[in-house]
Structure formats: structure tokens, C-alpha cells
Amino acid sequence: MAITASGSKIIVKPSNSLSLRGFVYLFVGIVVITMTIAVGVSVAGAWFVLPFAGLEVLAFACAFYHVYLHYDDYESITLESNHVVVERHAYKSTEKVTFQRYWAKVTIRNMIDGTSGLFIGSHGREVEFGKRFMDDIQRIELAKQLKVQLAKFE
């Protein structure tokens, strides 16, 4: 998780410690090791290991593809003069919700799974922020910062 605050925009995104090139190298390494072992064992007489090794490589390929699709996911909050804009980007979908800054409320609630949730809303409509990218401590700190920023406007 990385929080970037630039002026009046807060961006929350996952901590991608491996570059896309690193994903390719890691995947190729896994394929080479798995297939080397599988071919070695099949030469020794256990040929039935090859289909399972192929399934293992296929499972890794599916997992890496899923990670690749969501590599650039993020959520952001933009505090404009009269609006609070909450934006979520996940793969091909982007959701943008705008609230009037004067009426916007920031709340922390305990969720059913034992974690806390950061909600931004007004007039009966609200959006949960940072569910996938932040832990409870970060949500509480961000809620405090947002409340201070929203109070400055009034």
C-alpha cells in the first residue's frame, strides 16, 4: 500500500514491489525449474508428472495474468474548492463519485469481519475508501487528516 498526497489529492494504491519485467523473469524462472524437474522425473520413469507440471505452470500463468491486470489499480480522493471527488480504478472500470465539500462526512465503522472501514458520504450516499489497499491504522490516520482538511473549508 502506498499513499501519495500531492496538494489536495490523495492516491492509494497497492505496493507493487515487482516490476512488469520482474514478473516475466519470475514466471520464466518458475517454468524452467518446474519443467526441468518434471522432465527429469519423467525420464526416470514417472511420466505422469508432466501433465501435473503443465497444470502447475498454467495455474501460475493465470495468477500472474490476474496480478498483471490489476497492477495499476488505485483509489483517490481529490479535495477541490467545492467538491470532494472519490475515484476508483480497477482494471478497465473507473468509478467516480462527487460530493459537495460542505456536506461531506468522513466516518470510520467497524465491519463484520473485524476490520474498520473508512466511508465518505453525504445526503444518504456514501463510498467506502481504501478497503483493498489500507490497513486499519492507515484508515484511521487518513480519516483524521480528511476531517481536518474538510473542517478548513467551513
OpenMM code with the backbone's topology and positions (N, CA, C; nanometers):
from openmm import Vec3, app, unit

residues = "MET ALA ILE THR ALA SER GLY SER LYS ILE ILE VAL LYS PRO SER ASN SER LEU SER LEU ARG GLY PHE VAL TYR LEU PHE VAL GLY ILE VAL VAL ILE THR MET THR ILE ALA VAL GLY VAL SER VAL ALA GLY ALA TRP PHE VAL LEU PRO PHE ALA GLY LEU GLU VAL LEU ALA PHE ALA CYS ALA PHE TYR HIS VAL TYR LEU HIS TYR ASP ASP TYR GLU SER ILE THR LEU GLU SER ASN HIS VAL VAL VAL GLU ARG HIS ALA TYR LYS SER THR GLU LYS VAL THR PHE GLN ARG TYR TRP ALA LYS VAL THR ILE ARG ASN MET ILE ASP GLY THR SER GLY LEU PHE ILE GLY SER HIS GLY ARG GLU VAL GLU PHE GLY LYS ARG PHE MET ASP ASP ILE GLN ARG ILE GLU LEU ALA LYS GLN LEU LYS VAL GLN LEU ALA LYS PHE GLU".split()
positions = [
    Vec3(0.0843, -0.1173, 0.0000),
    Vec3(0.0000, 0.0000, 0.0000),
    Vec3(0.0883, 0.1228, 0.0000),
    Vec3(0.0561, 0.2150, -0.0847),
    Vec3(0.1288, 0.3413, -0.0897),
    Vec3(0.0285, 0.4546, -0.0915),
    Vec3(0.0495, 0.5519, -0.0047),
    Vec3(-0.0361, 0.6698, -0.0018),
    Vec3(0.0466, 0.7861, -0.0531),
    Vec3(-0.0044, 0.8499, -0.1552),
    Vec3(0.0630, 0.9663, -0.2115),
    Vec3(-0.0289, 1.0858, -0.1941),
    Vec3(0.0176, 1.1866, -0.1244),
    Vec3(-0.0622, 1.3076, -0.1062),
    Vec3(0.0080, 1.4216, -0.1775),
    Vec3(-0.0557, 1.4720, -0.2810),
    Vec3(0.0036, 1.5841, -0.3531),
    Vec3(-0.0986, 1.6967, -0.3546),
    Vec3(-0.0735, 1.7966, -0.2755),
    Vec3(-0.1671, 1.9084, -0.2678),
    Vec3(-0.2972, 1.8647, -0.2067),
    Vec3(-0.4008, 1.8628, -0.2855),
    Vec3(-0.5317, 1.8253, -0.2335),
    Vec3(-0.5802, 1.6938, -0.2924),
    Vec3(-0.4883, 1.6084, -0.3347),
    Vec3(-0.5242, 1.4787, -0.3903),
    Vec3(-0.4518, 1.3695, -0.3138),
    Vec3(-0.5264, 1.2689, -0.2734),
    Vec3(-0.4704, 1.1543, -0.2017),
    Vec3(-0.4921, 1.0323, -0.2887),
    Vec3(-0.3842, 0.9623, -0.3201),
    Vec3(-0.3912, 0.8426, -0.4042),
    Vec3(-0.3458, 0.7237, -0.3214),
    Vec3(-0.4265, 0.6184, -0.3228),
    Vec3(-0.3946, 0.4962, -0.2505),
    Vec3(-0.3869, 0.3840, -0.3528),
    Vec3(-0.2743, 0.3126, -0.3527),
    Vec3(-0.2581, 0.2020, -0.4461),
    Vec3(-0.1743, 0.0929, -0.3821),
    Vec3(-0.1784, -0.0272, -0.4388),
    Vec3(-0.1000, -0.1356, -0.3793),
    Vec3(0.0495, -0.1114, -0.3970),
    Vec3(0.1242, -0.1736, -0.3117),
    Vec3(0.2685, -0.1625, -0.3178),
    Vec3(0.3204, -0.2677, -0.4157),
    Vec3(0.3450, -0.2259, -0.5382),
    Vec3(0.3928, -0.3175, -0.6421),
    Vec3(0.5449, -0.3225, -0.6372),
    Vec3(0.5968, -0.4159, -0.5613),
    Vec3(0.7412, -0.4222, -0.5437),
    Vec3(0.8118, -0.4908, -0.6599),
    Vec3(0.7370, -0.5556, -0.7467),
    Vec3(0.7967, -0.6251, -0.8602),
    Vec3(0.7509, -0.5575, -0.9885),
    Vec3(0.8450, -0.5193, -1.0714),
    Vec3(0.8091, -0.4539, -1.1979),
    Vec3(0.7499, -0.5569, -1.2936),
    Vec3(0.6938, -0.5080, -1.4035),
    Vec3(0.6371, -0.5998, -1.5026),
    Vec3(0.7458, -0.6876, -1.5649),
    Vec3(0.8628, -0.6315, -1.5842),
    Vec3(0.9754, -0.7119, -1.6345),
    Vec3(1.0141, -0.8187, -1.5319),
    Vec3(1.0079, -0.7823, -1.4040),
    Vec3(1.0358, -0.8791, -1.2983),
    Vec3(0.9357, -0.9934, -1.2971),
    Vec3(0.8081, -0.9629, -1.3270),
    Vec3(0.7067, -1.0687, -1.3377),
    Vec3(0.7445, -1.1689, -1.4457),
    Vec3(0.7907, -1.1183, -1.5601),
    Vec3(0.8284, -1.2073, -1.6706),
    Vec3(0.9462, -1.2945, -1.6295),
    Vec3(1.0483, -1.2348, -1.5685),
    Vec3(1.1643, -1.3125, -1.5253),
    Vec3(1.1250, -1.4187, -1.4213),
    Vec3(1.0404, -1.3798, -1.3273),
    Vec3(0.9970, -1.4748, -1.2251),
    Vec3(0.9188, -1.5893, -1.2872),
    Vec3(0.8277, -1.5583, -1.3786),
    Vec3(0.7473, -1.6616, -1.4427),
    Vec3(0.8352, -1.7558, -1.5250),
    Vec3(0.9276, -1.7012, -1.6020),
    Vec3(1.0184, -1.7843, -1.6814),
    Vec3(1.1021, -1.8731, -1.5887),
    Vec3(1.1479, -1.8182, -1.4780),
    Vec3(1.2245, -1.8984, -1.3818),
    Vec3(1.1423, -2.0136, -1.3249),
    Vec3(1.0170, -1.9869, -1.2900),
    Vec3(0.9298, -2.0921, -1.2380),
    Vec3(0.9066, -2.1996, -1.3434),
    Vec3(0.8820, -2.1574, -1.4685),
    Vec3(0.8588, -2.2536, -1.5766),
    Vec3(0.9820, -2.3398, -1.5995),
    Vec3(1.0994, -2.2778, -1.6046),
    Vec3(1.2226, -2.3529, -1.6300),
    Vec3(1.2484, -2.4542, -1.5178),
    Vec3(1.2358, -2.4116, -1.3926),
    Vec3(1.2601, -2.5033, -1.2802),
    Vec3(1.1578, -2.6160, -1.2787),
    Vec3(1.0300, -2.5816, -1.2940),
    Vec3(0.9250, -2.6842, -1.2903),
    Vec3(0.9421, -2.7845, -1.4027),
    Vec3(0.9640, -2.7361, -1.5234),
    Vec3(0.9753, -2.8280, -1.6372),
    Vec3(1.1052, -2.9088, -1.6327),
    Vec3(1.2126, -2.8516, -1.5816),
    Vec3(1.3373, -2.9274, -1.5679),
    Vec3(1.3177, -3.0453, -1.4731),
    Vec3(1.2554, -3.0185, -1.3597),
    Vec3(1.2291, -3.1262, -1.2634),
    Vec3(1.1316, -3.2278, -1.3221),
    Vec3(1.0252, -3.1801, -1.3874),
    Vec3(0.9242, -3.2705, -1.4440),
    Vec3(0.9845, -3.3596, -1.5530),
    Vec3(1.0651, -3.3029, -1.6410),
    Vec3(1.1277, -3.3827, -1.7468),
    Vec3(1.2267, -3.4820, -1.6861),
    Vec3(1.3023, -3.4383, -1.5863),
    Vec3(1.3967, -3.5291, -1.5200),
    Vec3(1.3272, -3.6470, -1.4542),
    Vec3(1.2163, -3.6206, -1.3879),
    Vec3(1.1419, -3.7280, -1.3220),
    Vec3(1.0746, -3.8177, -1.4258),
    Vec3(1.0263, -3.7588, -1.5356),
    Vec3(0.9607, -3.8417, -1.6384),
    Vec3(1.0614, -3.9306, -1.7107),
    Vec3(1.1834, -3.8825, -1.7288),
    Vec3(1.2884, -3.9654, -1.7893),
    Vec3(1.3206, -4.0837, -1.6977),
    Vec3(1.3087, -4.0620, -1.5679),
    Vec3(1.3345, -4.1697, -1.4714),
    Vec3(1.2199, -4.2700, -1.4668),
    Vec3(1.1095, -4.2421, -1.5394),
    Vec3(1.0021, -4.3398, -1.5469),
    Vec3(0.8678, -4.2916, -1.4957),
    Vec3(0.8613, -4.1793, -1.4308),
    Vec3(0.7340, -4.1290, -1.3776),
    Vec3(0.6782, -4.0251, -1.4749),
    Vec3(0.6373, -4.0696, -1.5932),
    Vec3(0.5918, -3.9807, -1.6990),
    Vec3(0.4650, -3.9029, -1.6617),
    Vec3(0.3861, -3.9571, -1.5687),
    Vec3(0.2593, -3.8931, -1.5315),
    Vec3(0.2789, -3.7608, -1.4565),
    Vec3(0.4018, -3.7257, -1.4257),
    Vec3(0.4300, -3.5985, -1.3601),
    Vec3(0.4162, -3.4819, -1.4585),
    Vec3(0.4397, -3.5056, -1.5871),
    Vec3(0.4366, -3.3985, -1.6876),
    Vec3(0.3020, -3.3256, -1.6963),
    Vec3(0.1874, -3.3960, -1.7007),
    Vec3(0.0614, -3.3206, -1.7062),
    Vec3(0.0385, -3.2339, -1.5820),
    Vec3(0.0787, -3.2830, -1.4663),
    Vec3(0.0614, -3.2050, -1.3441),
    Vec3(0.1553, -3.0842, -1.3415),
    Vec3(0.2738, -3.1004, -1.3960),
    Vec3(0.3649, -2.9863, -1.4070),
    Vec3(0.3067, -2.8817, -1.5027),
    Vec3(0.2455, -2.9293, -1.6117),
    Vec3(0.1795, -2.8373, -1.7041),
    Vec3(0.0655, -2.7632, -1.6369),
    Vec3(-0.0139, -2.8330, -1.5547),
    Vec3(-0.1217, -2.7679, -1.4799),
    Vec3(-0.0673, -2.6650, -1.3815),
    Vec3(0.0451, -2.6969, -1.3198),
    Vec3(0.1073, -2.6027, -1.2265),
    Vec3(0.1513, -2.4755, -1.2989),
    Vec3(0.2120, -2.4909, -1.4143),
    Vec3(0.2548, -2.3746, -1.4933),
    Vec3(0.1331, -2.2950, -1.5380),
    Vec3(0.0257, -2.3631, -1.5785),
    Vec3(-0.0968, -2.2954, -1.6189),
    Vec3(-0.1577, -2.2168, -1.5024),
    Vec3(-0.1568, -2.2749, -1.3826),
    Vec3(-0.2087, -2.2052, -1.2645),
    Vec3(-0.1260, -2.0805, -1.2348),
    Vec3(0.0064, -2.0909, -1.2443),
    Vec3(0.0912, -1.9730, -1.2245),
    Vec3(0.0641, -1.8678, -1.3315),
    Vec3(0.0437, -1.9115, -1.4553),
    Vec3(0.0164, -1.8162, -1.5635),
    Vec3(-0.1140, -1.7412, -1.5369),
    Vec3(-0.2168, -1.8122, -1.4910),
    Vec3(-0.3451, -1.7471, -1.4591),
    Vec3(-0.3291, -1.6477, -1.3441),
    Vec3(-0.2567, -1.6864, -1.2402),
    Vec3(-0.2352, -1.5982, -1.1253),
    Vec3(-0.1559, -1.4737, -1.1661),
    Vec3(-0.0514, -1.4913, -1.2446),
    Vec3(0.0294, -1.3781, -1.2878),
    Vec3(-0.0502, -1.2866, -1.3807),
    Vec3(-0.1364, -1.3433, -1.4638),
    Vec3(-0.2198, -1.2625, -1.5526),
    Vec3(-0.3169, -1.1771, -1.4712),
    Vec3(-0.3754, -1.2358, -1.3675),
    Vec3(-0.4656, -1.1606, -1.2794),
    Vec3(-0.3913, -1.0447, -1.2118),
    Vec3(-0.2721, -1.0710, -1.1628),
    Vec3(-0.1923, -0.9652, -1.0996),
    Vec3(-0.1577, -0.8573, -1.2024),
    Vec3(-0.1243, -0.8977, -1.3230),
    Vec3(-0.0912, -0.8020, -1.4291),
    Vec3(-0.2104, -0.7112, -1.4608),
    Vec3(-0.3306, -0.7686, -1.4678),
    Vec3(-0.4498, -0.6894, -1.4986),
    Vec3(-0.4777, -0.5835, -1.3918),
    Vec3(-0.4465, -0.6140, -1.2669),
    Vec3(-0.4761, -0.5224, -1.1563),
    Vec3(-0.3519, -0.4474, -1.1075),
    Vec3(-0.2480, -0.4434, -1.1880),
    Vec3(-0.1222, -0.3801, -1.1496),
    Vec3(-0.1376, -0.2303, -1.1269),
    Vec3(-0.2229, -0.1644, -1.2045),
    Vec3(-0.2382, -0.0192, -1.1961),
    Vec3(-0.3640, 0.0249, -1.1223),
    Vec3(-0.4249, -0.0614, -1.0428),
    Vec3(-0.5439, -0.0241, -0.9668),
    Vec3(-0.5084, 0.0827, -0.8636),
    Vec3(-0.6027, 0.1727, -0.8382),
    Vec3(-0.5823, 0.2746, -0.7361),
    Vec3(-0.7165, 0.3322, -0.6944),
    Vec3(-0.7154, 0.4044, -0.5841),
    Vec3(-0.8286, 0.4836, -0.5385),
    Vec3(-0.7740, 0.6214, -0.5043),
    Vec3(-0.8536, 0.7249, -0.5291),
    Vec3(-0.8057, 0.8591, -0.4988),
    Vec3(-0.9185, 0.9449, -0.4434),
    Vec3(-0.8782, 1.0424, -0.3637),
    Vec3(-0.9681, 1.1447, -0.3120),
    Vec3(-0.9088, 1.2790, -0.3539),
    Vec3(-0.9909, 1.3601, -0.4190),
    Vec3(-0.9479, 1.4935, -0.4595),
    Vec3(-1.0349, 1.5949, -0.3865),
    Vec3(-0.9704, 1.6831, -0.3117),
    Vec3(-1.0412, 1.7900, -0.2415),
    Vec3(-1.0318, 1.9162, -0.3258),
    Vec3(-1.1411, 1.9477, -0.3920),
    Vec3(-1.1481, 2.0674, -0.4737),
    Vec3(-1.2140, 2.1769, -0.3919),
    Vec3(-1.2300, 2.2945, -0.4504),
    Vec3(-1.2847, 2.4068, -0.3756),
    Vec3(-1.4243, 2.3777, -0.3207),
    Vec3(-1.5124, 2.3216, -0.4005),
    Vec3(-1.6491, 2.2956, -0.3555),
    Vec3(-1.6879, 2.1491, -0.3571),
    Vec3(-1.5960, 2.0606, -0.3965),
    Vec3(-1.6309, 1.9201, -0.4120),
    Vec3(-1.5246, 1.8280, -0.3529),
    Vec3(-1.5708, 1.7104, -0.3155),
    Vec3(-1.4828, 1.6003, -0.2785),
    Vec3(-1.5094, 1.4915, -0.3812),
    Vec3(-1.4069, 1.4548, -0.4569),
    Vec3(-1.4218, 1.3560, -0.5630),
    Vec3(-1.3488, 1.2284, -0.5215),
    Vec3(-1.4234, 1.1183, -0.5156),
    Vec3(-1.3662, 0.9880, -0.4840),
    Vec3(-1.3666, 0.9071, -0.6128),
    Vec3(-1.2485, 0.8568, -0.6498),
    Vec3(-1.2351, 0.7838, -0.7752),
    Vec3(-1.1717, 0.6480, -0.7484),
    Vec3(-1.2272, 0.5451, -0.8114),
    Vec3(-1.1721, 0.4092, -0.8027),
    Vec3(-1.1420, 0.3602, -0.9429),
    Vec3(-1.0235, 0.3067, -0.9592),
    Vec3(-0.9862, 0.2490, -1.0881),
    Vec3(-0.9435, 0.1049, -1.0643),
    Vec3(-1.0146, 0.0108, -1.1271),
    Vec3(-0.9817, -0.1313, -1.1169),
    Vec3(-0.9917, -0.1920, -1.2556),
    Vec3(-0.8790, -0.2334, -1.3096),
    Vec3(-0.8646, -0.2920, -1.4417),
    Vec3(-0.9247, -0.1997, -1.5465),
    Vec3(-1.0408, -0.2315, -1.6042),
    Vec3(-1.0976, -0.1481, -1.7092),
    Vec3(-1.2092, -0.0567, -1.6607),
    Vec3(-1.2436, -0.0643, -1.5338),
    Vec3(-1.3553, 0.0172, -1.4858),
    Vec3(-1.3056, 0.1307, -1.3968),
    Vec3(-1.3694, 0.2442, -1.4152),
    Vec3(-1.3412, 0.3597, -1.3314),
    Vec3(-1.4730, 0.4114, -1.2770),
    Vec3(-1.4763, 0.4286, -1.1459),
    Vec3(-1.5960, 0.4798, -1.0793),
    Vec3(-1.5593, 0.6130, -1.0156),
    Vec3(-1.6418, 0.7130, -1.0388),
    Vec3(-1.6146, 0.8466, -0.9869),
    Vec3(-1.7400, 0.8972, -0.9167),
    Vec3(-1.7252, 0.9347, -0.7891),
    Vec3(-1.8364, 0.9849, -0.7099),
    Vec3(-1.7968, 1.1225, -0.6571),
    Vec3(-1.8877, 1.2189, -0.6718),
    Vec3(-1.8602, 1.3552, -0.6283),
    Vec3(-1.9584, 1.3954, -0.5188),
    Vec3(-1.9046, 1.4540, -0.4124),
    Vec3(-1.9854, 1.5053, -0.3011),
    Vec3(-1.9592, 1.6545, -0.2869),
    Vec3(-2.0590, 1.7280, -0.2372),
    Vec3(-2.0358, 1.8681, -0.2039),
    Vec3(-1.9467, 1.8724, -0.0803),
    Vec3(-1.8432, 1.9505, -0.0865),
    Vec3(-1.7433, 1.9530, 0.0201),
    Vec3(-1.8027, 1.9956, 0.1544),
    Vec3(-1.8932, 2.0898, 0.1534),
    Vec3(-1.9514, 2.1403, 0.2787),
    Vec3(-2.0270, 2.0298, 0.3532),
    Vec3(-2.0950, 1.9427, 0.2805),
    Vec3(-2.1774, 1.8391, 0.3422),
    Vec3(-2.1056, 1.7053, 0.3592),
    Vec3(-1.9897, 1.6905, 0.3053),
    Vec3(-1.9195, 1.5621, 0.3095),
    Vec3(-1.8803, 1.5252, 0.4529),
    Vec3(-1.9047, 1.4014, 0.4876),
    Vec3(-1.8706, 1.3481, 0.6198),
    Vec3(-1.7757, 1.2302, 0.6029),
    Vec3(-1.6792, 1.2205, 0.6926),
    Vec3(-1.5861, 1.1084, 0.6952),
    Vec3(-1.6142, 1.0287, 0.8216),
    Vec3(-1.6398, 0.8993, 0.8056),
    Vec3(-1.6693, 0.8142, 0.9212),
    Vec3(-1.5874, 0.6860, 0.9139),
    Vec3(-1.5582, 0.6353, 1.0330),
    Vec3(-1.4932, 0.5050, 1.0467),
    Vec3(-1.5945, 0.4124, 1.1133),
    Vec3(-1.6158, 0.2972, 1.0548),
    Vec3(-1.7088, 0.1992, 1.1118),
    Vec3(-1.6420, 0.0640, 1.1252),
    Vec3(-1.6810, -0.0088, 1.2281),
    Vec3(-1.6350, -0.1465, 1.2434),
    Vec3(-1.7143, -0.2352, 1.1488),
    Vec3(-1.6436, -0.3167, 1.0733),
    Vec3(-1.7076, -0.4047, 0.9759),
    Vec3(-1.7319, -0.5418, 1.0392),
    Vec3(-1.8082, -0.6238, 0.9703),
    Vec3(-1.8432, -0.7565, 1.0209),
    Vec3(-1.7196, -0.8447, 1.0372),
    Vec3(-1.6219, -0.8300, 0.9471),
    Vec3(-1.5023, -0.9150, 0.9513),
    Vec3(-1.4000, -0.8704, 1.0559),
    Vec3(-1.4328, -0.7700, 1.1371),
    Vec3(-1.3436, -0.7270, 1.2442),
    Vec3(-1.2515, -0.6125, 1.2063),
    Vec3(-1.2529, -0.5707, 1.0822),
    Vec3(-1.1705, -0.4576, 1.0403),
    Vec3(-1.2535, -0.3301, 1.0478),
    Vec3(-1.1877, -0.2189, 1.0209),
    Vec3(-1.2605, -0.0930, 1.0166),
    Vec3(-1.2759, -0.0498, 0.8713),
    Vec3(-1.3767, 0.0309, 0.8450),
    Vec3(-1.3998, 0.0811, 0.7108),
    Vec3(-1.4054, 0.2325, 0.7116),
    Vec3(-1.3432, 0.2959, 0.6151),
    Vec3(-1.3432, 0.4412, 0.6003),
    Vec3(-1.4486, 0.4766, 0.4959),
    Vec3(-1.5469, 0.5556, 0.5377),
    Vec3(-1.6572, 0.5933, 0.4488),
    Vec3(-1.6610, 0.7446, 0.4320),
    Vec3(-1.6855, 0.7871, 0.3092),
    Vec3(-1.7029, 0.9281, 0.2770),
    Vec3(-1.8405, 0.9407, 0.2132),
    Vec3(-1.9196, 1.0344, 0.2620),
    Vec3(-2.0532, 1.0466, 0.2049),
    Vec3(-2.1265, 1.1704, 0.2490),
    Vec3(-2.2439, 1.1878, 0.1895),
    Vec3(-2.3359, 1.2942, 0.2279),
    Vec3(-2.4722, 1.2642, 0.1669),
    Vec3(-2.5751, 1.3166, 0.2313),
    Vec3(-2.7124, 1.3040, 0.1840),
    Vec3(-2.7520, 1.1581, 0.1562),
    Vec3(-2.7164, 1.0678, 0.2449),
    Vec3(-2.7577, 0.9283, 0.2338),
    Vec3(-2.6778, 0.8436, 0.1364),
    Vec3(-2.5810, 0.9010, 0.0703),
    Vec3(-2.4978, 0.8269, -0.0247),
    Vec3(-2.3542, 0.8282, 0.0261),
    Vec3(-2.2917, 0.7117, 0.0284),
    Vec3(-2.1539, 0.7069, 0.0769),
    Vec3(-2.0734, 0.6035, 0.0006),
    Vec3(-1.9418, 0.6193, 0.0093),
    Vec3(-1.8485, 0.5329, -0.0609),
    Vec3(-1.7437, 0.4864, 0.0385),
    Vec3(-1.7108, 0.3565, 0.0336),
    Vec3(-1.6012, 0.3059, 0.1166),
    Vec3(-1.4703, 0.3310, 0.0422),
    Vec3(-1.3705, 0.3772, 0.1171),
    Vec3(-1.2430, 0.4138, 0.0570),
    Vec3(-1.1304, 0.3311, 0.1173),
    Vec3(-1.0409, 0.2809, 0.0325),
    Vec3(-0.9205, 0.2131, 0.0778),
    Vec3(-0.9401, 0.0731, 0.1318),
    Vec3(-1.0476, 0.0083, 0.0970),
    Vec3(-1.0766, -0.1251, 0.1503),
    Vec3(-0.9682, -0.2263, 0.1124),
    Vec3(-0.9226, -0.2218, -0.0116),
    Vec3(-0.8254, -0.3202, -0.0588),
    Vec3(-0.6806, -0.2813, -0.0324),
    Vec3(-0.6543, -0.1534, -0.0110),
    Vec3(-0.5160, -0.1077, -0.0116),
    Vec3(-0.4621, -0.0592, 0.1222),
    Vec3(-0.5468, -0.0468, 0.2231),
    Vec3(-0.5034, 0.0108, 0.3502),
    Vec3(-0.5382, -0.0807, 0.4662),
    Vec3(-0.4573, -0.0728, 0.5729),
    Vec3(-0.4931, -0.1446, 0.6945),
    Vec3(-0.5680, -0.0501, 0.7888),
    Vec3(-0.6111, -0.1021, 0.9038),
    Vec3(-0.6943, -0.0242, 0.9957),
    Vec3(-0.6252, 0.1027, 1.0455),
    Vec3(-0.4988, 0.0937, 1.0797),
    Vec3(-0.4256, 0.2097, 1.1321),
    Vec3(-0.4175, 0.3197, 1.0262),
    Vec3(-0.3892, 0.2809, 0.9024),
    Vec3(-0.3805, 0.3792, 0.7948),
    Vec3(-0.5161, 0.4439, 0.7674),
    Vec3(-0.6236, 0.3648, 0.7769),
    Vec3(-0.7578, 0.4213, 0.7561),
    Vec3(-0.7907, 0.5247, 0.8624),
    Vec3(-0.7571, 0.4953, 0.9879),
    Vec3(-0.7861, 0.5875, 1.0977),
    Vec3(-0.7056, 0.7168, 1.0808),
    Vec3(-0.5781, 0.7042, 1.0457),
    Vec3(-0.4949, 0.8235, 1.0245),
    Vec3(-0.5461, 0.9081, 0.9079),
    Vec3(-0.5847, 0.8416, 0.7998),
    Vec3(-0.6364, 0.9148, 0.6847),
    Vec3(-0.7686, 0.9832, 0.7187),
    Vec3(-0.8529, 0.9169, 0.7968),
    Vec3(-0.9803, 0.9779, 0.8382),
    Vec3(-0.9552, 1.1049, 0.9185),
    Vec3(-0.8574, 1.1019, 1.0090),
    Vec3(-0.8236, 1.2215, 1.0865),
    Vec3(-0.7776, 1.3345, 0.9950),
    Vec3(-0.6901, 1.3016, 0.9000),
    Vec3(-0.6402, 1.4032, 0.8076),
    Vec3(-0.7529, 1.4618, 0.7223),
    Vec3(-0.8416, 1.3762, 0.6742),
    Vec3(-0.9526, 1.4239, 0.5917),
    Vec3(-1.0474, 1.5128, 0.6707),
    Vec3(-1.0745, 1.4750, 0.7948),
    Vec3(-1.1622, 1.5586, 0.8786),
    Vec3(-1.1025, 1.6966, 0.9001),
    Vec3(-0.9714, 1.7031, 0.9199),
    Vec3(-0.9039, 1.8326, 0.9361),
    Vec3(-0.9143, 1.9127, 0.8065),
    Vec3(-0.8883, 1.8485, 0.6921),
    Vec3(-0.8948, 1.9179, 0.5637),
    Vec3(-1.0356, 1.9669, 0.5328),
    Vec3(-1.1374, 1.8857, 0.5641),
    Vec3(-1.2749, 1.9283, 0.5391),
    Vec3(-1.3186, 2.0394, 0.6333),
    Vec3(-1.2660, 2.0390, 0.7566),
    Vec3(-1.3009, 2.1431, 0.8541),
    Vec3(-1.2397, 2.2778, 0.8126),
    Vec3(-1.1278, 2.2788, 0.7438),
    Vec3(-1.0650, 2.4028, 0.6990),
    Vec3(-1.1538, 2.4782, 0.6004),
    Vec3(-1.2361, 2.4065, 0.5295),
    Vec3(-1.3209, 2.4670, 0.4279),
    Vec3(-1.4341, 2.5473, 0.4892),
    Vec3(-1.4864, 2.5003, 0.6022),
    Vec3(-1.6053, 2.5618, 0.6626),
    Vec3(-1.5837, 2.6997, 0.7122),
] * unit.nanometer
topology = app.Topology()
chain = topology.addChain("A")
for resn in residues:
    res = topology.addResidue(resn, chain)
    for name in ("N", "CA", "C"):
        topology.addAtom(name, app.Element.getBySymbol(name[0]), res)
